[in-house]
Amino acid sequence: MAQRTTVRLPEGLLARAKRKAAAQGRTLTSLIEDGLQLVTTENRNPAKAERVLPPISTATGGLIPGIDLSDTAALQEKDDLDYIERMKRVE
């Protein structure tokens, strides 16, 4: 036997639910009932999605020839020159 109950819903959600029910030619009660059936019968422990790992580089390179990590001024200069070249290509 069906029971009556009071449910408080946000106005926007209720309006969308009423439109959805009307578009499907059904009552709001039947729409809510179907939604509750879905929520209460779905698998409690859904299967975990297979973990996809990003590709791993097989490069065996190293520093670009002529780069000295201990010379920060040279690194900054190289970075500045690269930036200038990129800006020239944008123009």
C-alpha positions as protocol buffer text, in pm:
chain_id: "A"
residue {
  index: 1
  type: MET
  ca { x: 0 y: 0 z: 0 }
}
residue {
  index: 2
  type: ALA
  ca { x: 132 y: 343 z: -94 }
}
residue {
  index: 3
  type: GLN
  ca { x: 194 y: 600 z: 177 }
}
residue {
  index: 4
  type: ARG
  ca { x: 182 y: 975 z: 165 }
}
residue {
  index: 5
  type: THR
  ca { x: 480 y: 1174 z: 279 }
}
residue {
  index: 6
  type: THR
  ca { x: 607 y: 1529 z: 265 }
}
residue {
  index: 7
  type: VAL
  ca { x: 935 y: 1594 z: 90 }
}
residue {
  index: 8
  type: ARG
  ca { x: 1111 y: 1929 z: 81 }
}
residue {
  index: 9
  type: LEU
  ca { x: 1298 y: 1994 z: -242 }
}
residue {
  index: 10
  type: PRO
  ca { x: 1479 y: 2300 z: -377 }
}
residue {
  index: 11
  type: GLU
  ca { x: 1248 y: 2501 z: -604 }
}
residue {
  index: 12
  type: GLY
  ca { x: 1472 y: 2461 z: -910 }
}
residue {
  index: 13
  type: LEU
  ca { x: 1495 y: 2085 z: -872 }
}
residue {
  index: 14
  type: LEU
  ca { x: 1119 y: 2052 z: -823 }
}
residue {
  index: 15
  type: ALA
  ca { x: 1050 y: 2266 z: -1131 }
}
residue {
  index: 16
  type: ARG
  ca { x: 1288 y: 2055 z: -1344 }
}
residue {
  index: 17
  type: ALA
  ca { x: 1129 y: 1735 z: -1214 }
}
residue {
  index: 18
  type: LYS
  ca { x: 778 y: 1859 z: -1296 }
}
residue {
  index: 19
  type: ARG
  ca { x: 886 y: 1954 z: -1650 }
}
residue {
  index: 20
  type: LYS
  ca { x: 1054 y: 1616 z: -1698 }
}
residue {
  index: 21
  type: ALA
  ca { x: 743 y: 1430 z: -1577 }
}
residue {
  index: 22
  type: ALA
  ca { x: 516 y: 1636 z: -1802 }
}
residue {
  index: 23
  type: ALA
  ca { x: 744 y: 1583 z: -2102 }
}
residue {
  index: 24
  type: GLN
  ca { x: 726 y: 1208 z: -2044 }
}
residue {
  index: 25
  type: GLY
  ca { x: 351 y: 1213 z: -1988 }
}
residue {
  index: 26
  type: ARG
  ca { x: 371 y: 1082 z: -1633 }
}
residue {
  index: 27
  type: THR
  ca { x: 312 y: 1198 z: -1279 }
}
residue {
  index: 28
  type: LEU
  ca { x: 569 y: 1359 z: -1057 }
}
residue {
  index: 29
  type: THR
  ca { x: 512 y: 1076 z: -809 }
}
residue {
  index: 30
  type: SER
  ca { x: 606 y: 811 z: -1065 }
}
residue {
  index: 31
  type: LEU
  ca { x: 919 y: 1005 z: -1163 }
}
residue {
  index: 32
  type: ILE
  ca { x: 1029 y: 1032 z: -798 }
}
residue {
  index: 33
  type: GLU
  ca { x: 947 y: 666 z: -741 }
}
residue {
  index: 34
  type: ASP
  ca { x: 1164 y: 557 z: -1035 }
}
residue {
  index: 35
  type: GLY
  ca { x: 1448 y: 778 z: -914 }
}
residue {
  index: 36
  type: LEU
  ca { x: 1433 y: 634 z: -564 }
}
residue {
  index: 37
  type: GLN
  ca { x: 1425 y: 281 z: -707 }
}
residue {
  index: 38
  type: LEU
  ca { x: 1743 y: 354 z: -901 }
}
residue {
  index: 39
  type: VAL
  ca { x: 1923 y: 500 z: -601 }
}
residue {
  index: 40
  type: THR
  ca { x: 1822 y: 231 z: -355 }
}
residue {
  index: 41
  type: THR
  ca { x: 1884 y: -72 z: -578 }
}
residue {
  index: 42
  type: GLU
  ca { x: 2211 y: 26 z: -744 }
}
residue {
  index: 43
  type: ASN
  ca { x: 2521 y: -171 z: -658 }
}
residue {
  index: 44
  type: ARG
  ca { x: 2659 y: -49 z: -324 }
}
residue {
  index: 45
  type: ASN
  ca { x: 3017 y: -138 z: -423 }
}
residue {
  index: 46
  type: PRO
  ca { x: 3056 y: -38 z: -785 }
}
residue {
  index: 47
  type: ALA
  ca { x: 3344 y: -202 z: -969 }
}
residue {
  index: 48
  type: LYS
  ca { x: 3653 y: 13 z: -968 }
}
residue {
  index: 49
  type: ALA
  ca { x: 3748 y: 150 z: -1307 }
}
residue {
  index: 50
  type: GLU
  ca { x: 4068 y: 13 z: -1452 }
}
residue {
  index: 51
  type: ARG
  ca { x: 4353 y: 246 z: -1371 }
}
residue {
  index: 52
  type: VAL
  ca { x: 4508 y: 397 z: -1681 }
}
residue {
  index: 53
  type: LEU
  ca { x: 4867 y: 508 z: -1642 }
}
residue {
  index: 54
  type: PRO
  ca { x: 5021 y: 779 z: -1859 }
}
residue {
  index: 55
  type: PRO
  ca { x: 5282 y: 672 z: -2110 }
}
residue {
  index: 56
  type: ILE
  ca { x: 5639 y: 662 z: -1978 }
}
residue {
  index: 57
  type: SER
  ca { x: 5923 y: 810 z: -2178 }
}
residue {
  index: 58
  type: THR
  ca { x: 6199 y: 576 z: -2283 }
}
residue {
  index: 59
  type: ALA
  ca { x: 6432 y: 862 z: -2374 }
}
residue {
  index: 60
  type: THR
  ca { x: 6784 y: 824 z: -2240 }
}
residue {
  index: 61
  type: GLY
  ca { x: 6906 y: 1175 z: -2313 }
}
residue {
  index: 62
  type: GLY
  ca { x: 7035 y: 1417 z: -2059 }
}
residue {
  index: 63
  type: LEU
  ca { x: 7122 y: 1782 z: -2060 }
}
residue {
  index: 64
  type: ILE
  ca { x: 7137 y: 1969 z: -2387 }
}
residue {
  index: 65
  type: PRO
  ca { x: 7503 y: 2002 z: -2489 }
}
residue {
  index: 66
  type: GLY
  ca { x: 7651 y: 2326 z: -2358 }
}
residue {
  index: 67
  type: ILE
  ca { x: 7418 y: 2355 z: -2057 }
}
residue {
  index: 68
  type: ASP
  ca { x: 7587 y: 2386 z: -1718 }
}
residue {
  index: 69
  type: LEU
  ca { x: 7342 y: 2357 z: -1430 }
}
residue {
  index: 70
  type: SER
  ca { x: 7584 y: 2527 z: -1192 }
}
residue {
  index: 71
  type: ASP
  ca { x: 7589 y: 2848 z: -1403 }
}
residue {
  index: 72
  type: THR
  ca { x: 7254 y: 3009 z: -1317 }
}
residue {
  index: 73
  type: ALA
  ca { x: 7331 y: 3327 z: -1511 }
}
residue {
  index: 74
  type: ALA
  ca { x: 7383 y: 3124 z: -1829 }
}
residue {
  index: 75
  type: LEU
  ca { x: 7061 y: 2931 z: -1764 }
}
residue {
  index: 76
  type: GLN
  ca { x: 6867 y: 3257 z: -1723 }
}
residue {
  index: 77
  type: GLU
  ca { x: 7022 y: 3398 z: -2039 }
}
residue {
  index: 78
  type: LYS
  ca { x: 6927 y: 3083 z: -2234 }
}
residue {
  index: 79
  type: ASP
  ca { x: 6573 y: 3105 z: -2097 }
}
residue {
  index: 80
  type: ASP
  ca { x: 6550 y: 3474 z: -2196 }
}
residue {
  index: 81
  type: LEU
  ca { x: 6675 y: 3403 z: -2548 }
}
residue {
  index: 82
  type: ASP
  ca { x: 6424 y: 3119 z: -2588 }
}
residue {
  index: 83
  type: TYR
  ca { x: 6146 y: 3351 z: -2470 }
}
residue {
  index: 84
  type: ILE
  ca { x: 6247 y: 3619 z: -2722 }
}
residue {
  index: 85
  type: GLU
  ca { x: 6244 y: 3362 z: -3002 }
}
residue {
  index: 86
  type: ARG
  ca { x: 5895 y: 3242 z: -2903 }
}
residue {
  index: 87
  type: MET
  ca { x: 5765 y: 3600 z: -2896 }
}
residue {
  index: 88
  type: LYS
  ca { x: 5908 y: 3665 z: -3245 }
}
residue {
  index: 89
  type: ARG
  ca { x: 5716 y: 3365 z: -3378 }
}
residue {
  index: 90
  type: VAL
  ca { x: 5391 y: 3489 z: -3223 }
}
residue {
  index: 91
  type: GLU
  ca { x: 5405 y: 3826 z: -3398 }
}
